[in-house]
């Protein structure tokens, strides 16, 4: 049981393989099972009085952050903060630096960055060749500043 995250499957070659005779089918689940991880975290944060925010804006130009593309990909710019949003037709490339003025944390666990020049949004990670890959990183010491800003928000 643990925190309620199921790590069982019937694929013999995958992590979490469980023989078919021991596999718990969803309709046989006990309703008294622990919460799933996402609900458990939300409940704990609520008990601590924490308020979840989906996004925050950096108030002044001097507070804006600089990032760069660190994966060898064409990072398509989107019109909205969603991986499935319409593309603008422009892309960022490996090594290219960009400035942001808003960070949006979405339900899909990605961070979306609104480009300060108004071209649109890019996201921080995606599956590349079957593995979750970090696509962008802060330039310089902005990672520590970004973490502090997230805690203060």
C-alpha positions in Angstrom: 0.0 0.0 0.0 2.6 2.7 0.9 1.3 6.1 -0.1 -1.3 4.7 -2.4 0.6 4.8 -5.6 0.1 1.6 -7.6 3.2 0.1 -9.0 1.8 -3.1 -10.4 1.3 -4.3 -14.0 1.0 -7.5 -15.9 3.8 -6.8 -18.4 6.6 -9.3 -17.4 9.3 -6.9 -18.8 8.2 -3.8 -16.9 8.9 -2.5 -13.4 6.1 -3.5 -11.0 5.3 -6.8 -12.6 2.8 -8.8 -10.6 1.8 -12.4 -11.6 -1.8 -12.4 -12.9 -3.1 -14.4 -10.0 -1.9 -11.7 -7.5 -2.8 -8.7 -9.6 -5.4 -6.5 -8.0 -8.0 -5.5 -10.5 -9.4 -1.9 -10.1 -13.0 -3.1 -9.5 -11.7 -5.3 -6.6 -10.0 -2.4 -4.8 -10.9 -1.8 -1.2 -12.3 1.7 -0.7 -10.4 2.0 2.6 -7.1 2.1 0.8 -4.9 5.1 1.4 -5.2 8.3 -0.7 -3.3 8.5 -3.9 -0.1 10.6 -3.6 -1.5 13.7 -5.2 -4.6 13.8 -2.9 -2.4 13.0 0.1 0.0 15.9 -0.6 -3.0 18.3 -1.2 -4.5 17.3 2.1 -1.3 17.7 4.0 -0.7 21.1 2.5 -4.2 22.2 3.3 -3.7 21.1 7.0 -0.5 23.2 7.1 -2.4 26.2 5.9 -0.5 26.4 2.6 -2.2 27.7 -0.4 -1.4 26.2 -3.8 -0.8 28.7 -6.6 -0.8 27.7 -10.2 1.4 30.6 -11.4 3.0 33.8 -10.3 4.2 36.8 -12.1 7.6 38.4 -11.5 6.7 42.0 -10.7 9.5 44.1 -12.2 11.8 43.8 -15.1 14.8 43.5 -12.8 13.2 40.4 -11.2 12.7 38.6 -14.5 14.7 35.4 -14.9 17.0 34.2 -17.7 16.9 30.6 -18.9 18.6 28.6 -21.7 17.7 25.5 -23.6 19.9 22.6 -22.4 18.5 19.7 -24.5 19.4 19.2 -28.2 15.8 19.8 -29.3 13.7 22.4 -31.1 11.6 23.7 -28.3 8.5 24.9 -30.0 6.9 28.1 -28.6 3.2 27.6 -27.7 0.4 30.2 -27.7 -0.8 29.0 -24.2 0.8 27.2 -21.2 -0.2 23.7 -22.4 1.9 21.1 -24.1 -1.0 20.5 -26.5 -1.5 24.2 -27.2 -1.2 25.6 -30.7 2.4 26.3 -31.8 3.4 29.8 -32.9 5.7 28.5 -35.6 8.9 29.7 -33.8 11.3 27.5 -31.8 14.1 27.9 -29.3 17.2 25.8 -30.0 20.0 24.2 -27.9 22.0 26.9 -26.0 19.6 29.7 -26.8 18.9 32.0 -23.8 15.6 33.6 -23.2 14.0 35.9 -20.6 10.7 35.1 -18.9 8.1 37.2 -17.0 5.8 34.5 -15.7 6.0 30.9 -14.5 2.9 28.7 -14.6 2.9 25.4 -12.8 0.4 23.1 -14.4 -1.4 19.9 -13.3 0.8 17.9 -15.8 3.8 18.7 -13.4 5.5 20.9 -16.0 6.5 24.5 -15.5 5.6 26.7 -18.3 7.5 29.9 -18.9 6.0 33.0 -20.6 8.6 34.6 -22.8 9.2 38.2 -21.8 9.3 39.3 -25.4 5.6 38.2 -25.8 6.2 35.4 -28.3 4.5 32.8 -26.2 5.2 29.9 -23.8 7.7 27.1 -23.5 7.8 24.2 -21.0 10.6 22.9 -18.8 10.6 19.1 -19.5 9.2 16.5 -21.8 9.7 12.9 -22.9 12.5 12.6 -25.4 13.3 9.1 -26.8 11.3 7.5 -24.0 12.9 9.3 -21.0 11.7 12.4 -19.2 14.2 15.1 -20.1 14.9 18.5 -18.7 14.7 21.0 -21.6 15.6 24.3 -20.0 17.6 25.5 -17.0 18.2 28.8 -15.3 21.3 30.8 -16.5 23.8 31.3 -13.7 22.5 31.2 -10.1 18.8 31.8 -11.1 17.9 28.2 -10.0 18.4 29.1 -6.3 16.5 32.4 -6.8 13.7 30.6 -8.6 13.3 28.1 -5.8 13.2 30.9 -3.2 10.7 32.8 -5.2 8.4 29.8 -5.4 8.6 29.4 -1.6 7.9 33.1 -1.0 4.9 33.2 -3.4 
